[in-house]
Amino acid sequence: MTQSSPTVAGQTSRSFASGYFFGVPLGDLGWFASLLMGVASGFIAFFASTFCAIAFILVYNTAMHGSIDFALSYRLVGFPTGIVVMAAALAYLAMLWFKRILRRS
């Protein structure tokens, strides 16, 4: 005998396809909230990838006695990663926003 997870009457499961991501209702965001979330995700990706690149350059320079410039971590890793993640997030959130607007009309 299998047990199903307890649910509240009338509550449906929240899946990625329905506009929920880790329980956050992305499909219900307005245009400003979508813009803010997209830009914030780009900043988070920029800082995380820059940190990882700086740590890698630090280990590489220490172990190999190299002299890689730390500015490359911003220019070649952090900035492109932040731009790509921000563009992808903004495209996805804009698609959800347009779907919601078209559904209402």
C-alpha positions in Angstrom: 0.0 0.0 0.0 1.4 3.4 -1.0 0.7 6.7 0.7 0.4 9.9 -1.1 1.6 13.1 0.4 -1.0 15.1 2.3 -2.5 18.0 0.4 -4.9 20.7 1.2 -8.3 20.3 -0.6 -8.2 22.1 -3.9 -4.4 22.7 -3.9 -2.5 21.5 -7.0 1.1 20.6 -7.2 3.4 23.4 -8.2 5.6 22.4 -11.0 8.3 24.2 -13.1 6.0 24.3 -16.2 3.2 26.2 -14.4 5.4 29.2 -13.5 6.7 28.1 -10.0 10.3 27.8 -9.2 11.1 26.4 -5.7 7.6 27.5 -4.6 8.0 31.1 -5.9 5.1 32.0 -8.2 7.1 33.5 -11.1 4.1 33.6 -13.4 2.3 36.0 -11.0 5.0 38.7 -11.0 4.4 42.1 -12.6 6.7 43.7 -15.1 8.8 45.6 -12.5 9.2 42.5 -10.2 10.2 40.5 -13.3 12.7 43.1 -14.3 14.1 43.2 -10.7 14.3 39.4 -10.5 16.1 39.1 -13.8 18.7 41.8 -13.0 19.2 40.3 -9.5 19.9 36.9 -11.0 22.4 38.4 -13.3 24.2 40.1 -10.4 24.2 36.9 -8.4 25.7 34.9 -11.3 28.3 37.7 -11.9 29.5 37.7 -8.3 29.4 33.9 -7.9 31.3 33.2 -11.1 33.8 36.0 -10.4 34.5 34.5 -6.9 35.1 31.1 -8.4 37.4 32.5 -11.1 39.4 34.5 -8.5 39.7 31.4 -6.3 40.9 29.3 -9.3 43.4 31.9 -10.4 44.7 32.2 -6.8 45.2 28.4 -6.6 46.7 28.3 -10.1 49.1 31.1 -9.5 50.2 29.6 -6.2 50.6 26.0 -7.5 52.2 26.8 -10.9 54.0 30.0 -9.9 52.1 31.7 -12.7 51.2 35.3 -13.1 47.7 35.4 -14.4 46.1 38.8 -13.8 43.1 38.7 -11.5 41.3 41.3 -13.7 40.7 38.5 -16.2 38.3 36.9 -13.7 36.0 39.9 -14.1 36.5 40.5 -17.8 36.5 36.9 -19.2 34.4 35.0 -16.6 32.2 37.2 -14.5 30.9 39.7 -17.0 29.9 37.2 -19.7 28.3 34.9 -17.2 26.3 37.6 -15.6 25.1 38.9 -19.0 24.1 35.5 -20.2 22.2 34.6 -17.0 20.5 38.0 -16.9 19.4 37.7 -20.5 18.1 34.2 -20.0 16.2 35.1 -16.8 14.7 38.3 -18.4 13.6 36.3 -21.5 11.9 33.6 -19.3 10.2 36.1 -17.0 9.1 38.3 -19.9 7.6 35.2 -21.6 5.7 34.4 -18.4 4.5 38.0 -18.0 3.3 38.1 -21.7 1.5 34.8 -21.3 -0.3 36.1 -18.3 -1.3 39.4 -20.0 -2.5 37.5 -23.1 -4.5 35.1 -21.0 -6.4 38.0 -19.4 -7.4 39.7 -22.6 
